Amino acid sequence: MSDLSSPVPPGNGAAGGPAAPQGPLVLNLQYTKDLSFEVPGAPEIFVTLREQPRIDIGLDVQARPLQQANVYEVSLQIRCDAKAGEQTAFIAELVYCGIFTITVEQNVLEPVLLVECPRLLFPFARAVVAPWCGAGARRGELQPSATAGGSGNTAQHGPLPRAGAALM
């Protein structure tokens, strides 16, 4: 039986062999930095909404170096504006970030930060914001859950997720 409390010597893998090679791009951590969902026309919008709203999506990417060498925070900012005619149905905003260790040549650093890093973050960011936008687009969906003591029927679509639920 091995002693699980003994540390693995630096440079050695768990089986005593060489450590796994670290690639030029490592996603160390990802998190929801900010999440906002608002229905400025509530509750009237749920009564007057007669059509599926048009959802416009805006994306922005920001990157900044952190204090450690070769470590960067990359933020993917997503804004969803839903309108039915001229009336705003909802606005959803998400800032989803990743902490990356990047060891590439300086001439390819910018494309890695602004293209490859967001490409890795996007599926997770979409998983956070999509349920909110889908629920906001369905008239009457934003009712209290029956399991939360309300009388709303969430059987068709299920309850709204917690912010950051995709991270678990």
ZIURZI-V184252 format. One record per residue. N is the residue number from 1. PHI is phi in whole degrees, 0 to 359 (NA if undefined). Layout:
((N PHI) (N PHI))
This chain:
((1 NA) (2 272) (3 272) (4 288) (5 273) (6 282) (7 288) (8 277) (9 302) (10 303) (11 88) (12 248) (13 282) (14 297) (15 269) (16 88) (17 273) (18 294) (19 295) (20 297) (21 294) (22 263) (23 285) (24 286) (25 224) (26 234) (27 272) (28 278) (29 200) (30 222) (31 199) (32 274) (33 271) (34 206) (35 219) (36 225) (37 222) (38 222) (39 237) (40 297) (41 262) (42 288) (43 271) (44 299) (45 301) (46 286) (47 273) (48 268) (49 291) (50 244) (51 222) (52 293) (53 292) (54 274) (55 250) (56 261) (57 242) (58 242) (59 237) (60 217) (61 234) (62 232) (63 221) (64 214) (65 285) (66 259) (67 292) (68 284) (69 297) (70 66) (71 246) (72 226) (73 258) (74 244) (75 245) (76 253) (77 254) (78 239) (79 232) (80 243) (81 247) (82 251) (83 228) (84 244) (85 68) (86 261) (87 269) (88 281) (89 277) (90 197) (91 227) (92 236) (93 228) (94 223) (95 243) (96 245) (97 239) (98 224) (99 256) (100 241) (101 258) (102 232) (103 236) (104 230) (105 297) (106 302) (107 289) (108 247) (109 298) (110 299) (111 298) (112 294) (113 295) (114 261) (115 237) (116 292) (117 297) (118 298) (119 299) (120 286) (121 281) (122 304) (123 301) (124 286) (125 297) (126 298) (127 294) (128 283) (129 273) (130 300) (131 298) (132 293) (133 292) (134 297) (135 291) (136 291) (137 277) (138 266) (139 302) (140 84) (141 289) (142 277) (143 262) (144 299) (145 289) (146 297) (147 284) (148 263) (149 94) (150 271) (151 252) (152 291) (153 264) (154 252) (155 294) (156 291) (157 244) (158 84) (159 289) (160 291) (161 283) (162 288) (163 298) (164 81) (165 300) (166 290) (167 279) (168 274))
